[in-house]
Amino acid sequence: MKDKIYDNLYAIVAMTEKTRAIGKDNDMLYHLPEDLKYYKETTMGETIVCGYNTWLSFPRRPLPKRTNIVLSRHQRDVDGAILMHSIEDVLNYAEKNPDKSVFICGGDNVYSQFMPFVSKLYITMIEEKEDVNADSFFPEVDENLWKLDKEFSPDVYEEKEGKPNIRFTVYIRR
Ligand SMILES: NC(=O)c1ccc[n+]([C@@H]2O[C@H](COP(=O)([O-])OP(=O)(O)OC[C@H]3O[C@@H](n4cnc5c(N)ncnc54)[C@H](OP(=O)(O)O)[C@@H]3O)[C@@H](O)[C@H]2O)c1
């Protein structure tokens, strides 16, 4: 395993601000148009990497106008995507494509495996007034290792009953 941080390797996630919840029953907890727009704009033209379960959860496969990489230990049919079998394969890809941004897109197990190697965290913080019922979580963001670099709200946000507020954050390594 290559023990280094990759300047072009990032994680991108939408999680609840208190419990770091990201999913339930292989689906997102919320489908927030403002976050989906941000996700699209941030990853457009770049490379996204996801575990096989997250791949299956995409409403549209592959996500258009991005290189889609799917991780699986099995021989899977991932039409329109590149199948890789180990995190080393992804690290090699990032190293060989320094002018591409490579976004780790989940799910929870995949985020955990890549945390030692990513140089930025694009985290959409979802307001959490009470604990949500979830079965997938983002790993802890250790404040000794990470510092907040940017924090901003969506330009336009449509208020709706029961819809949580969100803010976009970017963390960089200390
Ligand atoms: N809120 C967000 O931003 C966000 C983003 C993404 C996902 N999610 C949520 O996360 C949940 C899915 O997460 P999950 O942890 O269940 O699944 P996952 O990480 O998407 O997929 C797990 C699968 O990926 C493959 N895999 C993982 N590590 C690998 C490695 N080192 N080498 C090769 N293959 C590897 C394995 O596939 P095989 O079994 O085929 O070998 C494993 O079973 C869903 O609820 C989804 O909605 C949320």
The ligand as an ORCA input file, in Angstrom:
! r2SCAN-3c Opt
* xyz 0 1
  N     -24.668     10.710      1.448
  C     -23.732     10.454      0.556
  O     -23.030     11.365      0.108
  C     -23.532      9.046      0.069
  C     -22.614      8.791     -0.937
  C     -22.431      7.460     -1.354
  C     -23.158      6.454     -0.772
  N     -24.042      6.739      0.204
  C     -24.822      5.667      0.823
  O     -23.919      4.652      1.308
  C     -24.618      3.418      1.295
  C     -23.790      2.363      0.555
  O     -22.603      2.134      1.269
  P     -22.007      0.654      1.494
  O     -20.848      0.820      2.421
  O     -23.131     -0.244      1.844
  O     -21.540      0.192      0.064
  P     -20.418      0.675     -0.968
  O     -19.225      1.179     -0.239
  O     -21.032      1.549     -1.983
  O     -20.078     -0.698     -1.679
  C     -19.479     -1.743     -0.971
  C     -18.924     -2.707     -1.989
  O     -17.858     -2.091     -2.697
  C     -16.882     -3.071     -3.019
  N     -15.629     -2.729     -2.349
  C     -15.465     -2.032     -1.199
  N     -14.164     -1.926     -0.900
  C     -13.480     -2.556     -1.894
  C     -12.100     -2.794     -2.133
  N     -11.143     -2.349     -1.300
  N     -11.775     -3.490     -3.221
  C     -12.703     -3.945     -4.081
  N     -14.021     -3.756     -3.896
  C     -14.409     -3.081     -2.814
  C     -17.437     -4.399     -2.555
  O     -18.236     -4.862     -3.645
  P     -18.462     -6.423     -3.979
  O     -19.358     -6.925     -2.893
  O     -19.096     -6.392     -5.322
  O     -17.101     -7.042     -3.967
  C     -18.333     -3.974     -1.386
  O     -19.315     -4.911     -1.061
  C     -25.963      3.704      0.612
  O     -26.958      3.928      1.599
  C     -25.713      4.973     -0.145
  O     -26.899      5.712     -0.402
  C     -24.254      8.014      0.625
*
